[in-house]
Amino acid sequence: MLENPQPDLAPITRHLRAMFGSRLLIAAVHHLAVFEELSNRPLSVAELSHRIGLKERPAAVLFPALCAMNLLAYDESGNLRITELGQYVTQKQVPNLIGYVGLEKNDPGAVEMAVRLKNDGPLDTTGGISYVKEGDEPSPMDDAELSRMFTLALAGRAQKLSPIVAANLSKSDGHLLDVAGGTGFYTFEWLLLNPKATATLLDRPAVLAVAAELLETFGKNGRPGAETVQERVTFHPGDMLTDDLPQTDILLAASLFHDWPTETCQPLADRFAAALRPGGELWVHDAFLNDELDGPLAVTDYSAQLFWGTKGRCYSRREYRAWFTKAGLEPTAENISTQMDYGLIWAKKR
């Protein structure tokens, strides 16, 4: 455990991400008619998705959020039904709050959220999807200015969470591979706790240039052993989707899978499993949906934010563990909470 634990900053990120959840609610009531479709009887996720024209990813973002808001719930058959609270956004209920919600129905963010839900993303993808690589096009993170802005924007979150994550990862004298490691803080903190270990930070070249600057500063922070970290880190420019990954004892995937759709997540898990030596461990640090896909609200809001800006969404631990198992790994049952609504799960190579 960490000494002198600092306050959890989750309230700040929850307020930020709530904006995206609000857009989902407005879109569901006024642009997709979710509640009117359910007003006569419960429907399966597949049937409701078909009726309102949603593909798998937007459905997996919208419906868990409405459940987390206590407006929808799953019945004994696994169908979606309207809750008592949810009745108040249907025409059948008098009085209702449809008009009140409708005060924001023309908000540009709500309108655009409806478009993205119906289209499974923005209509215009010529500039890429936020910070995620699009097909064979160059990664937006290869742009030095954009890469620096985004990497430094995430630095505060990484600095806050990395000591907690590092303290919960396995202790080792071996090697850590931090894939899409960004700022590198998770690697730096882990090496500080494992003075005989080495690590590789894999990311786009422009990102690694920023991480190298942060590492130099980290080595001068005066903490015992910090000056040795720099000589134990290797920066490895590459593309995790296509390039060979270095062999390792521990692989960390922090805030990584959630940028990608389900059809990319299994191949990623397969690649990560292949990079592990026998007995190696794959660790995932992320925000997880409930296995029942009905919340929690903080994570469904985050999932909406990710849906807005990436190709992915938040996933449940059950989904991750299914990918691990199919990749030939043995998932553990351990669920470790960190902070800011994140947590750790891990699997071991046979």
N, C-alpha and C positions, 0 to 999 in steps of 0.2 A: 504493500500500500504506500501511497505517496504521503510524505510528511507535509503538515500544514496545507491540507487540501483547500483549493480555491473554489469560489462559488461557481455553480453550474450556470453557463450563459444561455441556456435553452430559452428563457423568456424572450431574449432579444431575437433569436432566430425564429421563434414561433410567431412573434408579431410580424416579422418580415414575410414569412411564408404564408401567413393567413390570408394575404391578399390574393394568392392563387386559389386557395380554397373558396374564397368568396366568389371569384369568377366562375368556379365550377357550379356553385349553387345557382347563380343567376342564369348561367347557360342551361342548367338542367330544368329550371322552372319555365324560362321564357323562350329558349331557342331550340330545345330538344324535346320538350313535352314529356319528360320522363315520368312525372307523377300522373299525368293524364293517361298514359299508356298502362300504368299499373292500377288505375283507379277501379277497374272492374274485377281484376283477379291478379294473384301473384303470377310472375313469369320467370322462366329460367333466364340466367345471364345471357345465354345464346339467343333466346327468342327476343328478349328486350333489346339486346344489341342490334339484332336484325331490324327490328321495328323502327328504331331511331337512327339506324345507319352508322353504327360504331364498329370499328375493327377491334381486335383483341386488346391492343395497348391502351387506347383511350377508354375502353370499357373497364380495364383493370386499374385505371386512374380514377375514373368518375364514380363507379359504384362503391368501392371501399370508402371513398370520401363521404358519400351520402349516408353510408352506414355509420361512419364515425360521427357524423352530425346527428345521429339518432333519427334520421328521416326515413331511412330504409333499414330493413333487417332481412335475414334469411329465415325462411320457415323450415319445418322439419324435413321437407323434401329438397332443401337447398335452393328453392326459388326465392326471388326477391319480392318482398311485400312492403307496403307502406305502413309505417308505424303510426301510433296515435298522434305523435307530433307532426309527422309528415303529412297527415290529412289536411293540415292547415295551409298547405300549398297546392291543394286541389280545388277544382271548381265545385265539387260536391259539398265541400265543407263551407258553411256560412255561419259566422264570418270566416274569412281567410286572409292570408297575407300575400296573395299573389300580386295585388296592386302595389303593395309596399315594396316587395322585392323588385317589382317592375320599375320603380323609380331609378334603378341603376341599369336597366336592361340595355340602354344605348351607350353605356360606358365603353370606350374603345377597347379596354382590356377584356371586358366580358364578351363583347362581340367577337374579338379575335380569338378568345378561348373557345367559343362555340365553333368558329371556323376550324381551329386546330383539332378539336375533338372530332368533327365530321371528316376531316381530311387526314387524320393521324399525323399532324404536324403542320407547319406553315405552308401556305400555297407556294410561296417563292423560296426555293432552296438554292438559288444560284450562288449565294454567298456562303454556302455551307450551313450546317445546323449548329448555331452557337459556336462552341469550342470543340465540336466533335468532327472528326474527319468524315467526309462525304464521298463514298465510293473510291475511285482511283484518283480523285483530286487531292492536291496538297492539303495537309492539315492546317486549319486556321492557326494552330499553335506553332506553326513554322514562321509566322510573322513575328519578328522580334519585338515590335512595339506592343502588339496585342498580347503576345505571350508574357511579356514582362508585367503588363497591367493585370492580367488575370492571375498569374502566379503570385504576385504580391498581394492581390486582393484576398487570396486564400491563405496567406501566410499567418494571419492572426489566428484563424481557426485551427490551423495545423500546430502552431506554437502552443495553443491551449490544450489541445487533445493529445499531442504526441507523447508527453511524459506519462499520461495515464495509459495510453495504448502500450508504450514500451514496457511499462511495469507489469502488464498482464501477458505479454508475449512470452513464449518459452525462453528460458535462459540457455545460452549456447556458446560454445567456443568455435562454432562453425561459421556458416555464411548465410547472410540474409539478402534476398533479392526483393527490392521494393519496386514493383511494377507501376509505371505511371506515377512515380514518386513525387512529382511536383517540386515543392519547396525542399524536400529532403529531411524535414524535421523529424519524421517518424524514424527514419534511419539513424539520424544523428543521436537521438535520445536513446535508441536501443543500443547502439554501439557504446554509449556512455555507461550503460549498465552491464555490458558484456565486453570487458576490456581486452579479451583475447580474440574476439570475433572480427570478421571482415564483412563488407557489404557492397552490393552493387545497386546503384540508382539508375533505373532505366526510364527514359522519357525522350521527348523530342529535343533536338539540339538547342533550340532557343530557350526551352524550359530549363535545361541543365545549366545553361550559362547563368541564369538567375540563381539556381540552387548552389552553384559554385561560390557565388558571392555570399550567399547566406551561410554556407559552411565556413568560409573564412572568418566571418563575424562570430559564428558559434564557437570556433576554436579559441577565441579570445575573450570568452565570457567569464573567465575566472573560475568556473566550476571544476572540481577535481577531475582530471582525466580528459577534459574537453580538448586540450591541445593535441591529444593523440588521435582524435577522431578523424581528422582530415587525411591522415596518412593511411587510414584503413577503409576509405571509401573509393570505389571506382565508379566513374560516370560512364554510362553505356548508352550512347545515342541509338535509338531504334524505334521500330513500330511493333508493338506487342501483338498486333493482329497478323503480322506476316513474317517477322524476323525470328531467327532462332534465339531462344532464351537461354541465358547462362544457367548451368546446373547449380542447384542450391540446396541448402538444408531447410531453410524457412523462406516461404514466399509470402509477402504481404501485399494484399490488394485492398487499398484503402480508398473508399469513395470512388470505385472504379466500375464495377459491374452496372451500377445504376445509370451510367451514361449510355447504355446499349440495350437494344431490344432483345427479347428472349432468344431469337434465333442466332444471336451473336454470343450470348452468355455461355451456352454449352460448349462451343468451340474454344472459348477463352478458358473455361475450366479444364478442358482437355489439354490445352497447351500448358497451363500452369502445372497440372499434374505431371505431365511429361518432363517438366523442368526440375521436379523434385527428385532428390536422391532417395534410395530406400530408407524408410523411416522418417522422411521429410514431412513438413507440415505446411498446409495452406491456411493462412489466416485472412479473414475478411473483416474489415471495419467499415460499418455502414449503418444507415438507419433502416430498420426492418419493419415491414408490415406484420400484423398478426397473421398467424397461419390460416385463420378463418377469413382473411381478407376483408375485415370489417373495421379497421383502424390500426393503430391509434391516430387521433386527429392530427397531432403534430407531424406524424409521418405521412399521412395522406395529403396534408398541405405541401410537404416537401416533395412528394411524388408529383403533385401538380406543377410545382416549380420546375422539376426535372423534365417533365413532359413538355413544358413550355420551351425549354432551352436546349434539350438534348434529344437523342434518339431513344432514351430509356425511360425508366420510372423506378420507384422503390419496389423491392421484392420482399417476399416473406422468407423467413429462415427455412421453411419447408421447401420453397423453390430452390434456394441455394443448396440445401442438402441433397436434393434430387440431382442437381448438376454434379455435385461432388461424387455421389455414388456412381453415376453413369460414367464419370471420368476415372473410376477405379480407386477412389479414395474412400476412407472410412470416416464418415462424419462423427464428431463427438456430439453429445447432448448438451454440452456446456453453452450457456448463454451469459455472456459477460457484459454488463452495462458499463459504459464509460461516462460521457457527458454529452450535453447538447442533443439528446435524443438518439445518440449513436450507441453501438454496441459491437462486440466481437463474437464471431463464431469461428470454428476451425475444424479441419479434417486432417487425417494422417494417411500417408502413403503406405500401402501394405508392404 
